[in-house]
Amino acid sequence: MRIAIVDDERPARSELRHQIQELLKEAEIVEGDSGAAALQIAGDGKYELFFLDINLGDISGTVLVNAIHNMQPQAKIIFVTAYSEYAVEAFELGVEDYVMKPFDQKRIQKVLDRCKVGRKEENAQHADSQSQGKQATIRRLAINSDGRTIIENVEDIVYIETYNRGCKIYTTEGEYCENKSIGEYEKKLDPEQFFRIHKSIIINLDKVREVFPWGSNSFSLRMRGYEDQILPIARDKTRILKQHLMGL
């Protein structure tokens, strides 16, 4: 794996390089100290990961990210920052992830693992797209609610239901409202993990607590963390849901 570390602080580069090499001994690592250096590195062969300080000074983060994406479309970009508020900006720029200073090796390990898994998934998706056109999926979701942008891991979404003119998203951390249709969420989310049990409800299959009879020849379910909510299952969805949950 070829990795570029671009940071204008030499101690930060050295520390990050040391931690990456402890975790990924076979990695080939190149360093740069400016936005210009990042562009020079991007033009010098293929890289799989760019650890990029968002505040380099000579080139803005937005311009630099876009340029690297154009030059190295296969590369993953990881923001390196001392400020947590850049997490939202990282997401909006299409950056894969971010790590905070001072560096935590467990966090770096998580980022490296995620990017390696992402490579395998992309290769599999590319192969499938040649024959089946497999739908691309996302791992994180930006939720615009009450003037804030909430970044949620998709795996932490419990269920989504229509609410007023938009949707309410129920997560392990709380509930958020957003002015998007349930159809938009259905298109974004992985159909292997999320299932539309009703015209107004999408559930995370991993979060189902129980399924039980409800009324005449129909079923409902409860979700983990929201056991007080009874969610109806459309009759034409019952058999398919059972297949998803039981592997039948």
N, C-alpha and C positions, 0 to 999 in steps of 0.2 A: 504494500500500500504506500503510495506517495502522498506526503502531507506537507502543506505549506503553513508556516506560522509567521504572521505579519503583525508586528507590534513595535511601536517606536521606543518602548522601554526594554533595554537589553536584559535586565534581571527577570522581567516577566517572560520574555522569550525563552530564556535559559531554563527557568523553572517549569514552564509548560512543556518544553522539549524533554526535559528529564522525566517528567511524570508520564508523558506519552510513551517514551522509550521503555519505561519500566513495565507498561501495560501491553505494549505492542513492539516487541523487540525486533521484528522483521521490517518495521516501517522505515522508509527512506524519507528523511525530514529536511526541508529547505527553509531558511529563515529570510525575512525581509523586514525593513524598518520603516516603510512608508507606503503610501498608496501607489506611488510610482513603481516601487519595488514589487508590490503585489501584481501590478499589470505586467511587469517584466517576467515575473515567475509564471504567470498565467499563459504567457506567450512562449514559454520554454518547455514544451512537452505536456503530457496529461497528468493531472493531479486528481486524487479522489476526495481529498479533504483540504479546505482552507480554514484555518483558525485565524480570524480577522478581527483586530482591534477596531471597534467602531469609531474611535476618535483618533485618527491618524494625523489630521491637520491639513495635509496637502490636498487630499481628495475626499469629498463627502462620502459618507457611508452608502447613500442611495446610488450615487453615480458608480462607485466602486463595485457594489454588489451586482448592479445591472451589467457592468462591463465584464466581470468575471463570469457571470452566467452566459453571456454571449460568447465568450472565448472558450469556456470550459463547461458546456451545458451538462456534462455528466457529473461534475464536481459538487460536493456538498459544502455549504458554507456555514461555519459555526462562528457566531459573534463572541468576542472576548470583551468583557466590559466590567467596570467596577460599579455600575449603576443598574439596579433591577428594573427601572422603568423602561429600559431599552428592550425588554422582553416583547412588548407589544410591537415595537418598531421592527424587531427581528422577524416576527410572524408576518407582518404586513409586507415586508420586502421579499418574502419567500425564502428566508434563511432557514436552514434545517433545524438549528437549535442555538443555544447560547450557553456560555460558562462564565461564572462570576470570579472576579479577583477578590481575595486571594484564592488560589485554585484548591479545589477539593478533589482528591484522586477518585473517590467513589463517583462523583459527578462526571468526571472525565471518562471513567470506565463506562458509565451509562450512555454517554454520548457516542463513544466509539462502538459500543455494542449495537446501539440503535442504527448507526450509519452502516455497519456491516450487514445487519439484517435488512436494512433498506436496499442495499445493493443486490442481495439475493432476491428480494421481492421484485425489484425492478427487472432483473434478468428473467424471472419467471413470467412477469406480466408482459414483457416484450415478446417472449416466445409465444405466449397465449394470444397476444394481439395479432400475431401473424395469421393465426388460424381462426380465432374466435372473437377478437376485438374485445377482450376482457375490460370491464369498467375499472378505471383508476379509483383508488380510495384514499382517504386522508387519515392522519393520526391525531391531529389536533383541530379544534374548531374555535374560531373567533366569534364570540357572541356579543353583539352590541345591545346593551341593556341599560336603561336609565342614564344615558350619557357616558357609560363606561364601556371599555372593550375587555371582556373576560376571555381569557385563553383557557380552554378546557381540553384535557386529553379525552379523546373519543371514548376510550374504555371506561371513563368515569361518568359518562352520560347514562342515566338509568332509563328514562323514557322521555318522549316528546309528544305533546298533544296540542291540537288546535286551540287557540285562546283568543277571543275577540277577532281581530283581523290578522292576527299573526299566530305565533306559537309560544307555548311555555315549555322550557327545557328543564327537566328535573335531573339534577346531578348529585353525586355523593357529597358535594360541598354546599349545595343550595339550589334555589329555583330562580330562573331568569326568563324574562319575556323578551321576544324579539319579533320585529315586523317582517317575518318571512313565512311563506306558505310551507305546509308540511311536505308538499311535493318537492320543494327545494332541498330539504333535509334528506329525503329519501334518495335523491339523486347523488348526494355527496357521500352518504354513509355506506359502509361495506355491507352488502346484502347477506354476507355469511355471518355477520354479527348482529345486524339490526333487521327487524321484521315488522311489517305494518299489519298489526292484528285487527285493525279497524280503519275506516276511512279517516278517522281523526286521531289515531294513536300509532306511534312507532315505538317499539321496545328494544332494549338491549337484551338479547337472548341470554347473555351471561349473568344478568341480574334478576332473572325470574325466580321468585320465591316459591310460589305454588300455583297450580291450576286446579280449578274446582267447578262442579256443576252450578249453573246459575239460570234459573227459570226453566222454561220448557225446551228441552233438547239444545241447550246452549251452555257455554262455558265462560268463565271470567278468570282473571288471574290477579295476583299481587306481586309487587316488585320489592326487592330487598331495599330496606331503608324507607320505603313508602308503603308499609303493610296496611296502613289505614285506608289506602285508596284501592277501590275495586275497579279493575279495568275490563271492559267487555271485549270478548273476542267475536268477531263476525263469524257467522256459521260457515261461510265458505272458506274461512281461514283456519278452522280448527284442525283439519287433517294435516295441512302443510306445517302448521306450528308444531304439532306432535312429532312430525318427521324431523324438524329442526332440533327439538329438545331431546328427543329420545334416540336419534340416529336411525330411525326406522325407514 
